[in-house]
Amino acid sequence: MNLAHKDIQHNLGRFALTTVGIGMLLMIVMGMGGIYRGLIEDATLLVERIGADLWVVQRDTRGPFAEVSRVPKTLVYRVLAVPGVESAREFVFHTIQRQHDGKPLRMSVLGLSWPLDKGEWLPLIAGRPLRQNHYEIVTDKSLGLRLHERIKLGKETYSVVGITSGMVSSSGDGMAFATVWDSQAIQFDAVGEAVRLERAARERRSQNDEVFLKQPALAERLARPAGEIPAVTSPDLSAVVVRLSPGVDAARASTILSSWGDVTVFTKKGQEDLLVQGMVDKARRQLGMFRALLTIIAAIIMALILYTLTLDKLHSIALLKLIGAPNRVILGLILQQAIALGSLGYGIAYLVGQKLFPLFPRRVVLTNQDLLQLAVIVLAISVLSSFLGIWRAMRVQPNEALMG
């Protein structure tokens, strides 16, 4: 006869409620670990998907994800001239927040280097990649936009031609993909009054300049939009992403590019390290600390629960000792209940988590390694927590059964 099973049947309601409570606590521990993994995955997602061997950014900056980086568009052609470079593409990345249907809409916009990059590498769940270089956009499903929906960004209206899944920035914002020209138009959009004031300021400055006084035609050109003035360069890029030919040494190509005085070069691994150790480092460490604290709290709560369950059985334990039951029977009773409590709680945590974690605002990534690690931790907690109850049970005297 299994005493642990009989005792659980006798107090089924209380044991079930206790197991559900432990399961909810373990689900939080499991979810915290999943959010930790998801944070790291979100931070490195774009670097992984783009698959560039080298990232060329503004000198003495840490790239477009960590801070503002500005490089000229002509850098693409300079990079292409380096031996071993197979392709070099423009990269524009920025985050915006707009109003759409009366609600705030925050998104990270990535500019695709049209026509080399039309977004075929995106994990589309509906629609298609870009087919024209203007007024089309691919968005992540987390933004809540529908296929073929039209959204106004800046002065232009864009049509959603594709929906992706899981494409979010390191801050958890859903991503939108347009051509480089469209993404720059969105980024540097200015209201009409700001444009008018800028033109007036240029005209006023020209009235005090001898060159413009001698050549009135130059002053007339200043009234045109900044992007149409020949002397004004086109908007800068955030970075240039480089793919090397097969067999080319990345370190050698990086050395050549790093010798230029206006850029800094990072390898794919270097860019990932910057994101993990820099941009999301504090959040990553904080989540790790919360996970450790929750694990300790779970161990303490389980120990107290098992101790309380043991206190409720002191009369029964004393009676068992009185009739000559060996200590291993009592030890097995408490230990088996502790393992059952931990195992069932872990199962509830996993099953409920599978339903709830997809509803979380941040990505929750549960890896087999983390699930196995948590299972081992729960088993260890169950065994260690039972020691407090076993210690109390071993102190019970047989004659206590005769005291009512």
VOGU-407510 format. One line per 3 residues: number of its first residue (from 1); for each residue x, y, z of C-alpha. Coordinates in steps of 0.001 Angstrom, whole numbers. Layout:
NUM	X:Y:Z  ...
//
This chain:
1	0:0:0  1356:3432:-979  833:5780:1964
4	1600:8905:-97  -1115:7998:-2602  -3624:7255:154
7	-2859:10540:1926  -3299:12506:-1329  -6658:10804:-1931
10	-7730:11653:1614  -6861:15355:1168  -7409:15610:-2582
13	-8941:19108:-2641  -6195:20739:-588  -3461:18887:-2488
16	-4970:19941:-5839  -5146:23608:-4847  -1585:23471:-3521
19	-384:21866:-6759  -2098:24529:-8885  -504:27269:-6769
22	2938:25708:-7179  2255:25315:-10901  1418:29011:-11311
25	4601:29967:-9453  6702:27658:-11622  4979:29053:-14729
28	6241:32518:-13767  9751:31110:-13317  9459:29364:-16689
31	8086:32506:-18325  10859:34676:-16896  13433:32351:-18421
34	11535:32441:-21733  11420:36247:-21714  15174:36243:-21014
37	15777:34044:-24060  13311:36039:-26124  15081:39294:-25287
40	18379:37937:-26576  16718:36456:-29676  14945:39726:-30479
43	18206:41644:-30072  20082:39449:-32555  17162:38540:-34838
46	17765:41152:-37524  21524:40564:-37625  20901:36839:-38069
49	18238:37249:-40766  20187:39769:-42843  23205:37469:-42809
52	25825:40142:-43540  29475:39259:-42928  30498:42837:-42125
55	28725:45962:-40885  30247:49279:-41917  29068:52128:-39654
58	30024:55678:-38772  33453:56097:-37217  33601:55617:-33418
61	29950:54541:-33169  28533:51130:-32277  26171:50749:-35195
64	22558:51631:-36009  21025:49527:-33219  23021:51060:-30363
67	23174:54727:-31390  22805:57127:-34299  25064:56177:-37211
70	25355:58252:-40389  27330:57214:-43464  27058:58663:-47022
73	25334:56699:-49782  28540:56785:-51822  30110:54475:-49226
76	28317:51566:-50930  30389:52021:-54101  33628:52422:-52160
79	32985:49171:-50320  32214:47347:-53575  35693:48242:-54802
82	37355:46325:-51954  38732:42933:-53070  36656:40003:-51814
85	33390:41941:-51415  30538:40133:-53161  27780:42649:-52399
88	27225:45833:-50422  23750:47087:-49561  22273:50197:-48045
91	20867:49868:-44535  18452:52339:-42953  16871:51658:-39568
94	14849:53890:-37263  11871:53781:-34885  8762:55932:-35257
97	5484:56390:-33416  2375:57564:-35245  -1388:57673:-34811
100	-3410:55139:-36794  -7180:54730:-36435  -7036:56883:-33309
103	-4480:54644:-31567  -702:55037:-31106  1286:52871:-33512
106	4969:52353:-32745  7150:50523:-35248  10774:50064:-36274
109	11237:50809:-39973  13923:48990:-41967  14882:50247:-45410
112	15480:47535:-48009  18139:48190:-50635  15913:48199:-53708
115	16144:46507:-56215  18804:44155:-54796  16702:43466:-51736
118	12931:43180:-52126  12352:41360:-48850  12281:37796:-50184
121	14147:36683:-47049  11330:37848:-44766  9207:35081:-43129
124	5929:36012:-44819  2689:34491:-43528  504:36444:-45956
127	950:38605:-49035  4170:39089:-50977  7514:40936:-50926
130	7909:44416:-52413  7358:44741:-56174  7850:48465:-56620
133	10236:50970:-55095  7588:53290:-53662  4408:53192:-51575
136	4575:49512:-50569  5332:48214:-47104  5636:44832:-45380
139	4699:44780:-41684  4900:42347:-38776  1604:40903:-37553
142	2241:42322:-34049  1511:45803:-35453  -2088:44779:-36053
145	-2218:46003:-39661  -4197:43999:-42215  -3139:42922:-45684
148	-3887:45603:-48308  -4599:48133:-45566  -3406:51649:-46336
151	-1461:53637:-43770  -312:57243:-43943  3312:57813:-42911
154	4611:61302:-43446  3164:62862:-46568  2609:59580:-48398
157	183:56697:-48040  1589:53164:-48125  -163:49898:-48903
160	534:46823:-46756  1476:44145:-49294  2893:41525:-46914
163	2613:40322:-43318  5539:38744:-41465  5712:36900:-38167
166	8238:37278:-35352  10063:40260:-36862  10471:42621:-33915
169	13248:44971:-32807  15339:44606:-29648  12859:46866:-27852
172	9953:44575:-28791  8439:46901:-31402  7019:45293:-34529
175	8996:45977:-37696  7931:47453:-41020  9924:47037:-44237
178	9995:49567:-47075  12564:50605:-49658  15470:52780:-48519
181	14000:55812:-50298  10617:55394:-48623  12115:54729:-45195
184	14220:57896:-45478  11162:59844:-46607  9377:58634:-43473
187	12364:59355:-41239  13100:62862:-42477  9536:63958:-43085
190	8877:67578:-42081  5585:69423:-41835  4817:72154:-44363
193	5353:74992:-41882  8838:73683:-40988  9757:73539:-44700
196	8470:77091:-45234  10499:78400:-42275  13619:76603:-43525
199	13273:78209:-46979  12701:81638:-45434  15799:81233:-43273
202	17909:80270:-46294  16568:83227:-48275  17296:85631:-45418
205	20865:84373:-45077  21396:84696:-48847  20522:88397:-48718
208	23652:89035:-46680  25976:86935:-48820  27879:88613:-51659
211	27865:85492:-53854  24067:85310:-53880  23728:89092:-54404
214	25843:88831:-57559  24000:85736:-58803  20247:86098:-58078
217	19547:82757:-59782  21288:81007:-56885  18958:82662:-54414
220	15974:81439:-56441  17251:77881:-56163  17304:78178:-52386
223	13514:78359:-52453  13370:74761:-53687  13078:71787:-51242
226	16381:70819:-49627  16405:67430:-51352  16252:69106:-54802
229	19136:71524:-54267  22141:70103:-56185  24681:71184:-53574
232	22820:69350:-50787  23604:65629:-50534  20907:62974:-50258
235	20030:61674:-46791  22653:59515:-45110  22388:55795:-44492
238	22514:54110:-41093  25089:51555:-42247  26324:49494:-45174
241	25949:45710:-44894  28573:43657:-46696  28659:40080:-47908
244	31995:38576:-48791  32752:36107:-51549  33115:32447:-50471
247	36545:31723:-49019  37445:35372:-48386  38984:36057:-44976
250	36635:38393:-43088  39472:39656:-40888  41497:40772:-43911
253	38542:42580:-45521  37703:44160:-42171  41272:45425:-41807
256	41109:47114:-45218  37798:48809:-44463  38884:49815:-40945
259	41851:51675:-42386  39423:54276:-43767  39177:57253:-41470
262	35417:57754:-41609  34063:54278:-40765  34171:51533:-38163
265	33728:47889:-39161  32086:45114:-37165  31797:41444:-38019
268	28458:39666:-37647  29605:38194:-34322  30866:41576:-33161
271	27525:43236:-33927  25656:40518:-32013  27981:40910:-29018
274	27396:44669:-29028  23647:44153:-28952  23680:41525:-26187
277	26395:43070:-24005  25463:46674:-24627  21944:47507:-25705
280	20039:44813:-23776  22663:44005:-21159  20935:45629:-18178
283	17531:44205:-19064  19125:40775:-19599  20878:40852:-16222
286	17750:42110:-14462  15637:39308:-15904  18319:36813:-14862
289	18251:38143:-11295  14441:37994:-11165  14551:34418:-12414
292	17044:33429:-9714  14997:35179:-7000  11773:33508:-8152
295	13482:30105:-8081  14632:30710:-4490  11161:31927:-3502
298	9619:28818:-5082  11966:26623:-3035  11050:28430:195
301	7306:28235:-505  7481:24529:-1354  9442:23859:1849
304	6836:25701:3933  3966:23894:2196  5529:20480:2791
307	6269:21414:6390  2620:22444:6875  1390:19212:5270
310	3660:17289:7622  2304:19141:10671  -1215:18083:9674
313	-79:14447:9668  1840:14417:12976  -824:12301:14726
316	-830:9793:11852  2972:9674:11814  3058:9078:15576
319	515:6275:15135  2677:4693:12428  5660:4768:14762
322	3568:3293:17563  2628:253:15482  6278:-235:14536
325	6494:1294:11048  10146:1860:10071  11449:5396:9464
328	11874:4713:5736  8083:4387:5382  7551:7842:6899
331	10441:9274:4902  8987:7804:1707  5562:9270:2502
334	6899:12845:2684  9453:12513:-116  6981:10981:-2567
337	4450:13704:-1866  7130:16366:-2409  8158:14853:-5753
340	4509:14485:-6812  3856:18109:-5861  6853:19342:-7873
343	6185:17103:-10901  2497:17971:-11168  3264:21652:-10591
346	5845:21570:-13390  3334:19902:-15721  691:22528:-14946
349	3254:25303:-15478  4188:23953:-18909  621:23326:-20106
352	-765:26665:-18913  2326:28469:-20190  1798:27083:-23694
355	-1572:28822:-23735  -587:32084:-22031  2950:32816:-23261
358	1891:33584:-26873  -345:36348:-25443  2571:38112:-23742
361	3630:41462:-25307  7255:40274:-25481  8467:37116:-27160
364	8749:34104:-24827  11221:31479:-26096  11219:28108:-24335
367	14195:25985:-25334  14521:22282:-24562  17707:23002:-22646
370	15962:25543:-20385  12966:23250:-19826  15241:20352:-18882
373	17276:22605:-16608  14134:23840:-14850  12866:20255:-14484
376	16101:19280:-12730  15864:22386:-10518  12248:21558:-9592
379	13242:17982:-8719  16103:19257:-6561  13798:21800:-4887
382	11217:19066:-4197  13790:16803:-2552  15447:19575:-556
385	12111:21061:502  11011:17701:1870  13934:17697:4323
388	12187:20243:6551  9092:18050:6766  11196:14904:7259
391	13123:16606:10055  9867:17437:11855  8432:13951:11290
394	11528:12277:12726  11089:14262:15963  7569:12883:16570
397	7396:10454:19504  5170:7338:19259  3405:8122:22545
400	1999:11355:20956  -531:9096:19205  -2067:8304:22616
403	-2494:11978:23461  -5331:12459:20962
//
